[in-house]
Every structure is written in structure tokens, then in C-alpha cells.
Amino acid sequence: MTRQNIITDGYPGFFELDGMLVIGTTGFHREISSIVSEISIFQSLDTPYMSGTILLNDGDDVASGLPFLGQERLLFSVSTPGRTKIDFNDHHAIIYNVKKRVQSSDRAQTVLIEFTTHDNYKNSFTKISKSFKGIISEMVYDILTSSNYLGSKKRINIDPTIHRRKFVIPNLSPYSAIHLLQREAVSDESKGAHYLFFENPEGYHFRTLDSLYANSSSGAVVAPKATYVYQHPESAMAGGLATRNPAGSLETILHWQIHANTNSF
């Protein structure tokens, strides 16, 4: 099957799509990059998996021909200027929902599909009922990599913890079990207790805020990854920012709010 390379440029937020292959549960596959209009991929420091949506401008009735029933695999990689490439070729994405299907013209329809990682799909039907004893960081690694649990093949970055502990996991999913351990974890290096468990294009991370901010062993401060400016997106485009640096338009703050003011207690 031929993979197409799609480059959408000339405006802020353009992306380069290295093909998009859909593989159905029966083995039927179809290249759909030519009908992709928009891709949105979501990741968060509070979320242990990536997810996203794909908007298709379907003039060939691909959605009905496959059809999208859920559990179809997606193979693709996408990149934008100044950002790490997001690659779902080795670790496939899974379509889990056709959120919207609208007739856009006499011969075309607009289809919005939702997808997530294969690990997240497996997490949804995997349960752990077991007693764990040892170091929390080792327990987390075991849950992520063992074939009895999540069995992930992705890269894993874990900050070592201290204190040997014992936990009884009461019929929880792998992600929920790690969140339970996360609340009790204390770093062996910084002695910090604020652990985060999340996934990004570089794999899984079970790390403290201290290690994300700086190298705790040397005290060296890590250089900022990006600078964000509060301005209207149209101002960025009017000033030529989008033309000189397309990634700059992604670093515009649209809204900010202070959630906690001075409180004497």
C-alpha cells in the first residue's frame, strides 16, 4: 500500500503528514491521507495516554466502505515546525468512536473520528488484583512492561523512589493502579513527593516536578522549552510572526486566569 506525504503550509498550525493507513479488524486496509483535513492530538501532564481527533473530507465514501466500526488501527506520523514528531507507526493508534458524520455536499461527507493509543485501549479491559511489595518505582515499571498487565513496548522514564512499601491493588486498571502508587511515591534523588505520570511522543514518564524543572543532583536549571506571549492570534499574524516562525503562532496565550489569590489560611 502506497503511503502519501501530505504537507499543508501557508498558514499557522500547518503540519506534515507522513501518510495515514487504516487497518480494519478483518485486515482490510486503506490509505486515507488525501482526505484528511485536520488532526488534533491531545496530551497532558495529568493524562497517562495521548488521544486525538481526525477530520475527514470524504468524497469517496471511504467511511462507509471500510466501515469505521471501532478498533481499527491507525498508522501515521505527523510533525509541525519546532515540535517533536508524533509517530504512531511503531505503536499504533486505535479508532474508538465516529463522533460526527455530516453530509457536506451532494458527493461528500465530513467525518470526525476519535482515536487513542493502543495501550490505553488495552488498559480499558485489563484489571490488576495483586499484592505488590518493594520500591514504588519498580512496581510502576513492572505494571507498564509486564505482559500480565499493560505490556507496553514504549520508552519509559522513571525517577527512582525510596522506601520499601506494600500495596494491595484491588481490581484496578494499570493506569489507575499507577495513580494509586503515584500518591505515595517519594523521590530518591530530590526527596520530592509530587510525582507526575503522563505520556508524550517520547514515551511514558513517572517523574517528579523537581526533575522536570532542573537537574536535582547538580542544581543546574534547565533552559526554558518555549516562551509564551499573551496576544491576540491576529496580532501575531499581522506582525509577520506566523510567516517568519510558524511555530510562534502556537506560542500565543489565548486566555489566562489566577485561580488562587492571597488567603491568610
N, C-alpha and C positions, 0 to 999 in steps of 0.2 A: 504494500500500500504506500503510495507516494505521500510524503509529508510536505505541506506547503509552509513557506515562511512569509508571514504577514507583518508588514511594517506600516503603522499608522502614525504619520508625523504631521507637522504643521500646526499643531495646537497643543496647549498644556495637557499633560497626562497621557501623551501618546505612548504606545507600547509596541514591543516587538514580540510577535508570537511565533514560536518555532513549531508550527503545526499543531493540530488538535485531533487526536484519534479517539473515537468512541468504540468500545468493545462491549457488545451485549452479553447477556448471560448465556445465550446459545452459541456464542463465538462469532456471531456476525459483527463486522466492524465497518466503520465509515469515517472518512476524513471530513471534518466539518469546519476547518479554519476559515474557509471562504465565506461562510455565513455568520461568523462571529462579529457582533457589533460592539460589545462591551464586556469587559471582565472586571469583576471586583473581588479582591481577596482580602480576608479579614484575619488579623492576628492580634493578640493582646497579652500583656504580662499576666493577666488573670485567667487565661484560657490555655489548656494543655493541647489544643489542636488548632489547625488552620481550617478555614472554610471559605466559601465564596459563592458568587452567582455569575452566570454567563447569559448574556442576552443574544439571542439568535434572530437574525432576519431571514426567515426560512421561506425561500421562494420555490424550493424543490420538494417540499413536503417531506423533508428528512425526518422531522419529529414523528410523523405518522408511520414512515417506512421502517424506522428502527424497531419498534417504537420505544419511547422513554417510559420504562415501567418501574425504574428504581433499581439500584445495584449495578448499573452499567459503570464500567471503568473509563476514566478519562486519562489520557496520556498527552502531556504538553509541557512546555516551558515558556515562561513569559518574563520579560525584563523591561524596565523603564530606566531612563538616564539617572545615574547616581545611586541606583538601588541594586541590591543583591538579586541575582536571577532566582526566580522561584521555579523549581524543577519538580514536576510530577511524573517524569518519565520512569525513573527507577522505583519510586514509591508512589503508586497510582492514587488518583483521587477517585471517589465514588459519588455518582449521582444519586441523591436520595429523594428529590422532590421536583416535580414540574409545578412551579409556583403560579405561573400565569401563561395563558395561551390566548392571544388576541388576533383576530383577522385584521391585518393592516392594509390589505388591498385585495383586489379580485384574485390575484395569483400568489399572494404571500401572507404569511402569518408571523407574528412576533412571539417568540417563546422565551420565557425566563426560567432557567433551571438552577437548582441549588446543589452544591456539592460539598464534600468534606473529605478528610483524609481516610485512607483505608484503616489506619489504626483506630481512629475514632469510631468507625463503623464496627470494628471488631470489639472495641471497648463496650459498645451498647449491649452486647449479648454475652459478655464474659463476666463471671462472678468469682470472687475470691472469698473462701471461708477457711481460714487457716490461722494458726498462731505463729507469729514471727518473733525471733529473738536475735539481738545483735545491734549493730550500728545502723541508724536510720538510713544513711546514705547507701549502705549496702542493700538494705531492704528495697529501696526505691529502684536501684539498678536491677535487682532480681525481678521485680514486678514488671519493669519495662522490657526486659530482654528474654525472660524465661518463656519457653513455648507453652508452659502450663498457664500463663497469664496473658500479657499483651503480645509478647514475642516480636517486638519491633526490631527492625534491622537498621533503623536510623541512627545517626550520630547522637551521642549522649554526653552532656557536660554537667557533671555533678560536683558541687562543693562538699568535701568530706565533713562529716558531723562527728560530734563527741558523745560519750556516754552510751553504754550498752543498755538497751531497753527491751521490753517485751510488750508486744501488741497482739490482740486478737482481732482479726479482720472479720466482721460479721456479715458475710454475704454482700460485699460491696464490689462495684466495678473497679478495674485497675486505677482509673483516674481518681475515683472517689477515695480509694484506699491510700493513694499517694497524698491527696489533700488532707487526710486524717493524720498521716505521718508529718506532713509539712508543718502543722501547727505546733508540733513538739520538737522540731529539729533545731539544734544549736550548732553553729559553725565551729569546726576545729581550728580554723585559722584566725578569724576575726572575733570569735565568741558571740557573733551576732545571731539573733533569733528570728529575724524577718526573712524567711525563705520564700522564693517565688518558684512556681512550677509552670512553665509555658513552652510552647513550640514556635519556632520561626523557621525560615528556609535553611538554617544551619543545623536543625535538629531539635532534640529535647534539651531543656535546661532546668536543673534543680539547683538554684543558686541564691545567694543572699544579696540583699541590696548593696552591702559593702563591697562585694566582689564585682558587682556591676558598675559601681561608681569608681572604684580605684583598685589598685593592687595593694591589698592589705599588708603583704609581707614587706614591701619596700616603701609603702606610703605614697608612691607616685600617683598623681592624679591622671586619670585617663582623659585624653583630649575629647572635646565635645564631638558628637557624631554629626550634628547639624545645628543650625541657628534658625529659629522660627520667628517670624515678624508678624505683628498684628497689623494687617492692612486688608483692604477690600481686594478680592481677586482681580477686579477690573483695573485697579491701580497698578498691580504688578504687571499686567499686560500692557497698559498704557505706557509704563516706564521702560518697556522693552525687556523686562526681566524674563518673560517666557521665551523670547527669541534668543537671548544670549545664553540662558540657562533654563531649559525646560523643567529641570528638577526643582528650580527655585519656586515655581508656582505651587508645588506640592508642600512647600515650607511656609505657607501663609496661614496664620491663625485666623480662623473664621469667627470664633467666639471664645471668651474666657469668663470665668466666674470664680470668686473667692467663696469657698464653701464654709470656712470656719474663721470667724473674726475673734477678737480678743475675748477670752472667757476667764474670769478670775478663778473658777474651779478647775 
